[in-house]
Amino acid sequence: MKRGGKGGPRQPGGGKQMAGPRKGPPKGKPTPAGRGGRKDRQRVPGEDREIRGKGRPSAAGARSGRGKPAAGKFAGGRGEPRAAERRPLDQGRALASRPPRDERFAEHPASGLVPAAPVISQALKEATKVQTVTVTPDEDGMRVDRFFEARFPGLSFSHIQRIVRKGEVRVNGKKTEPKSRLEAGQSVRIPPLQLAAPRVRDESPQVLKDRAYLKSITLAEDDDVLVLNKPMGLAVQGGSGTTRHLDGLLEALRGPGVDAQKPRLVHRLDKDTAGCILVAKTRFAAAALAKTFRTRAARKIYWALVAGVPKPKQGRISTYLAKHEDEEDSFMRVAAHGERDAVHAVTYYAVVETSAQKLAWISLKPVTGRTHQLRAHMAHIGNPIVGDPKYFNIENWELPGGIQNKLHLLARRIIVPHPRGGTIDVSAPLPPHMQQSWNLLGLDATGYDPIVEAPDED
C-alpha cells in the first residue's frame, strides 16, 4: 500500500497537540486525526502515558500498570471454536438446551403445509380506540417510539412521530417526546392508531437462505440474546446504495405470529470491522442491554494490526472528536474541548506483539463508543490501522508482501451483564484476511492479552 502523490493523504491540521501552543487556527479544511505522520507525536517519559487532544483539560488518567503490562489469560484463546460453532453465552450460568431454529419453525411452504390464517391479537383490535396501558417491568427504560414499535408492529415510524408530536400520547397525563424513557408502572395514553395489515411470516427461499446464513455466523445464543460474528464488508444498517445489511437479514428471524418482533441490534460496528455484535431477541433484553451500553457497563476488546510500534507500549488516549464532512469524504477529526458537536473519546491500548518494529498487534479497549473512535485514535498517535482507507496517514508506506490491503480491525471480545443474570462473555476468531497476516508475521493468537486488566472507566 503506497501512499503519497496526488492521491496521498491530506495535509496536517487535525493532529494531536504539540509541545507548544499553535499560533492561530490551521488554514484550509480540517483533516482527520493525526494527519502529518509521526513528526508531531507527543513524547512523555516513562513506559505509560496519557495522550490528549487539543484543548483537553489536564486530568490524570488511570494507568493499566507500571513497569510491565498486566497479564490476563484471554478467554477463548487456545483451542477456540470456528466461527460457525456456537458457544454458551455464559460459562457461569447454565442455559437450557433448545432445538435448532429450523426445528422450531419447520412448518414452512417447503414442507407442503399451508400456514394457518393470521389471528389478530387483542392489542390490534383495541388499536382503533383510545386506551390507557401500564408500562411493564420488561419495558422499563424503553424509549417512547420503541415502546410503540414493540406493542404495535404494524405502526409506521412517521405515524408514531406525528401522534407524539401532536401531544396525543400522554405519559402519566403529560406530553412526552419520542426519545423520552419510560419507567415501569407509568400509564401511557394511546390514541386511535392507523395500523398496517398484519404481517404473515415470510418463508420464501431467500428468507430461508438468510436464516441459514445467520445461523452459520452465530457465536452464541439463548432465548434473549444472540451474538453474531459479523464478517468484514457486511454493513450493520442500510444506507445510500446499501441493500444487503445485517439489520435487514435479521428480518428472517422474526417469529411466526403477526405481533412477533424481529431481533434488534444493540450496538453497531463499522462495515469493514469484523467480529462480535450483540443482538437482542426480546423487548426485555433490548431495553436491558440498551441501558447497559448507556451506562458503559459493557466491556469490548478489539484487536488491530497497526503501522509501527506505539511508545510506550501501554497507554491511554483521550481526545475530543468531531465529524467533518465535505463533498469527497466524511471522517472524525480531533477537535478542541468546547468545540461545537465535539464529543469526548477515551481508549486504552496495549501492544501484544511486534514484527520487526514495523508492525504491531494492538489490543484496544474503548471506554466511550464514538464513531470511528479506534481508527481515529490510532492515527492520532501516529500508528494507523493497516488497510484503513480513511485514516491511514503515513506517506510512502508500503504494505508488507502477502498482507491484504483490508482493514485489520476485529471486535474480538464482548463482556456484558446478561439481562436475566450472569455474564455474556464471547470471543470471535480472526477473520480470514487477519488470520493470513498473523500467519505471515508469526503472531500467536492464543497468547496473553495485556489489555484485559486495563481500567474500565475514564
N, C-alpha and C positions, 0 to 999 in steps of 0.2 A: 504494500500500500504506500504509494509515493505521494507526498503532499507538496504543495508549492505551485509556483507559476500562476497563470491566470485563474486556475480553478483552485488555488490554495486557500488557506484559512483566512479569516477576517483579520483586520488589523487590531492591535492592542486597544484596550479601553474598558473591558469588563473583567479584568483580572482581579487578583487579590490585593490586599492592602500592602503597600511598600513600607519600608522603614520610616520614611519621612512623608509628610503630607504632600498631596499633589497640588500644583498651582493651577487652580481653575478647573472647571469640568472638562472631561475629554471631548475632543472635537469629533464630528462625524457621528454616524449611527453607532449605538451601543453594540457591543459584541458579547458573545457568550462567556460564561465563567472561564477564567484562566487563559483568555486569548493572549498570545505573545510568548507561549512556551514557558521555560523554566527560569529565565533570567531574573524575573522579579519575585522569585519564591522567598517567602519569609523563613528565616532560619532562627530557630530557638535552641539554645544549648540544652543538652540533656537528651535522653532517649525518647521521652514522651513529650508531646507538645499539644497546644491548642491553636488551631488556625481560625482566624476570624476574617470576616469580610469587612469592606469599608463601612465606617460608621457604626460598627458593632461596639456597644458599651463594654467596658472591661468587666469580665466576670470569670472567676476561676472555675474551670470545668473539672469534674471528677476524672481521674485517670483510671485506666484499666489495669494498672500495675507498674511497678518501677523495677528497673534492672533488666528483667526478662519477662516476656509475655506470659500471662496467666494461661495455664494449660487446662483444657477441659476435653474429655473424650467426646467426640462428636457422634451423637446418636445416628444410627443408620449408616455408619461408615463401612467397615469391613463386612463383606458378605451382604450388601444391601440388595433388595429385590429389584428386578427390572421394572420399567415404567408401567407395564401392564399388570403387575402384581398388586393386589390390594393389601394394605396394612390396617390393623385396628387403629381407630382414631386415638385411643388412649391405652397405654400399656398398663396403667394402674386402675382402669375401670373396665369391668367386663361388659362386653357388648353382646346382646342377644344375637344368635345366629339367625339369618333370614334367607329366604330363597332369592335367587337372582332376579333382577328386574324383569327379564324376559318371561320367567315363570309366573310372576305376579300379573303381568299384562299379556297373557298368552292368547287371549281371545281377540285376535285381530283378523282382518279380512283374509289373510293368507291361510287361516285355519278353516275357512269355509263357514264360520259362524257369523250371523248377522248381528251387529251391535244393537242393543236394546235402545228404544227411543229415549231421548234425554228426559229426565224428570226435573221439572222446575222446582228449585228449592223454596222454602218458606221465605227466605230473605229476598229472593227475586219477586215473589208475589207481593210482598209488603212494600216494594220499592216505589210503587205508584202513588203512595200516600205519605203524609208526614208521619215520622216515627221518631222516638227517642230511645237510644240504646246506651248501654253502660260499657265503658272500656274494661276489657278483661285483663287479668294479670299477664296473659300472653301478649297483649297489645301495649303494655306499659312501655313508654319511651318511643312509641312509633309516631312518625310524622303524620299529620292530618291527611295529606294527599295519599300516603301509603296505606293509611287506615281504610280509605275509601276504595283504593285499588284492591286491597285484600278482601274486603267484605263484598264488593260488587265487581267481579272480574269483567263484566260487560260494559262498565262505565268508562267513557273516553276521558283522556287526560284533560282536554280542553273544557269538558263539562265540569270536571272536578274543580278546576281553577275558577271557572265562572261562578259556581254556586258559593264557593268560599269567598271570593272577592266581593260578591254582592251581599254578603252577610247572611245568606240563607242558612249557613251552617253555624250552629252555636255550640260552644263548649261550656257547660255549667252556666248557660244563659248569656254568655258573652261572645262577641265576634272573635274570630281567630284568623290565622294565616296558614297557607298550605304547608309551610315548613315548621309550624309550631309542633311541639312534642306533647303527646297525650300522656296522662297518668291513669293508672288503674283506678276504677271507681268513678271517674268523671262521666257525666252524662253528655251525650252528643245528639243534638237535634239534626235530623236528616230530612231534608225537603224531598218532595217528589222527584224521582230520578228518571233519566232517559237512558234505559239500558239497551245495549245492542242485543241481537238474537243470541241465545245460548250457544256456546261453542261445543261442538261434538269433537271428541278426541280424534285426532288425525292419525291414521295408521297407514299412510302412504309409504311406498318403498323408500322414499327419501328420508322420511321420519325414522323408519326402522334402521336405515343406514346411519343416520346421525346418532341414534341411541346407541348403536353398537360402537361407534367411534368414541363417544363419551365414556362408555364402559371401558374401552381399551386404554384410556389415559387416566383412569381413576386410580388414585393412590390409596384412598381410604374412604369409607362411607358408613353411616349409620342412619337411623330414622330421621335425624335432624340436620346432619351436616354431610357435605361432600367435599373432598379435597381432590382437585384435578392437577395433573401435570401438564400445564399449558405449553404447547410447543412454540418455538420461535417462529414468528411470522403470522401467527393467528391473532387477529385483533380481539380485544376483550369486548368492545362495543362497536356498534355501527357508526359510520360517518360518511363523509363525502367519498363516493366511489367504493365504499366497503360494503359488500353484500354478504360475505361469509364471516361471521364473528361468533365468539363464544356465547354471548347473550342470546343470539338467535338460535344457536344449537341447543340451548337449554330448554327451548320450547318442546323438544322431543321428549323431555322428561316430565311434562305436565301430566297430572293424574287423569283418570278416565272420567271423572264427574264434571258436570257443567260449571261447578263452583271451584274446581281444582286450581291450585296455584302452580305456576312453574317455579323451579328453584331460582333463587335470587343471588346475584353477585354481591359479595360483602365488601370487597375492595377491588383495586384494579392493578394491572401490570401493563407496561408498555408493550406494544405489538411485538417488538423484537426481543423482549425479555422472556426467557423460558422459566418454567418452574412452578412452585406451589401457588395455587389460587384457591381461596376458600369460597364455598357456595352454601347458602342456607336453603334447606328444603322445606322448612315450615315457617309460618309467620312468627312463631315464638322464637325460633333460632335466629331469624333475620333481625328482630328487634334486639335480642340479647347481644348478638355479635356486633351489631352497629354501635351499641353502647360501649362495648369492649374497645372497638377501634377509636371511638371518640375520646375515651379516657386514656388512650395509649397503653392499655394493658396487654396488647398483642405484641409479641416479640417476633421479628422477622430477621433472618440472616441470609445474606446474599453472598455469592462468590463471583469474582471477576478476575479477568486477566488484564493487566494494565501495562503501559509502556514505562520502563524504568522501575526503580525501586524507591518508594516513599521513604523519606527520612524525617523523623525517626520511624521505626518500623511499626509503631503503635501510637495512635493519637486520636484526637477529636477535631472535627471540622465544624465550625459554627459560622454561618453567614446568613444574610438576608437574600432572598431570591425574588425576582420579578420577571414576568413574562414579557418578552419583546416580540413583536410581530411586524413583518414588512411584506412586500409583495412576493418575495422569494422564499422566505422561511419564517419559522417561529421557534423560539428557544427560550430557555431560562437563563438569565444573567444575574451575576452578583450585583446587589443593589445596596444602597445606604440605608441605615436604620431610619425609619420615619418616612422613607420614600413611598409615594402612592402605590398601593397594591403590592408592596413588598411583604413577604412572609418569612418568618424565622425558620431556618432549617438546620438540624443538627445530625451529624453522622459520626459514629465511631468506626475506626478501621484498624485492621491488623494484617501484617504481612505473614502469610502462612509459609510460603516457599518462593525461592527466586530461581531464575535461569540465566546464568552468565551476566548478571547485573543489567540485563537488557529488558527482561520481562519479570513480572511478579504476579504471583497468585495472591489475591487480596480477599479477605473476608470482611464484610461490611454489616454493620448493624445500624439502621436508621432509627432515630428517636422520633422524628417527625416523618410525615408521609407526603412530601411535596412532589409535584410533577417533575420528572427527570432529576430528582434530587441527587441520587448517587452518581449519575453520569456528569452532572454539572459540578458536583463537589470534587470528583476525581480529576476533572480537567482543571479545576481551580487550583489544586495543589501541584499541578504540573505532571500528573500521571493519568492521562486519559485512558478510558477503557478501549482495548483493542477492538477494531471493527465498528466503532461508533461513528456513523456518518454525520452526526450533528455536532459533537463536542470534541472530536479528536483534533488537536491543535498543534502538533509538533511538525514543523516543516521538514521536508525531505526525509521523512522517516519511512523506511521500507519494511514491509511485513516479512517476518522470517519465513523461509521456504516451507511449504506444506501446511501452513496455518491459513485457514479460510478467512476472508475479509467479511466476517459477520460479527454482530455484537456479542462479545464474550461476557454476558451477564446472566446469572442464574439466581432465581428466588429459591435458594437452597432449602431453607427450613422455615416452618411456621409453628409457633408455640402460642396457643391462646387457651383461656379457660373455656371448657365446654359449657354450653348453655344449661345443661342439666347436672353439672358437677363433674369433677375430674379435669383433665387437661388434654387438649388436642396437640399432639407433637408429631409432625410428619415431615419427612425429608424427601426431596426429589433428586434423582440421579442426574449426572451431567448430560446435557443434550448432545447429539452426535458430533456437532462441529467442535464443541468444547472438549469432549472426550478425545477426539482426534488430536487436539492441541496438547492436552495433558499427556497423551501417549508420546507425542513427538518430543516434548520437553522433559519427559521423565518425571512428571509430578505424580505424587501418590495421593489419590483422592480419599484414601482410607485413613489418613493421618489425623493428627490433632488439629483442632481449630481454636486458636487463641482468643477469638472474639467472643466465644461462648460466655466467658466470665466478665466481659466488659459491662459497664453500667447500663441500666435500662432507662434512666431518666437523665434529663439535662439539668 
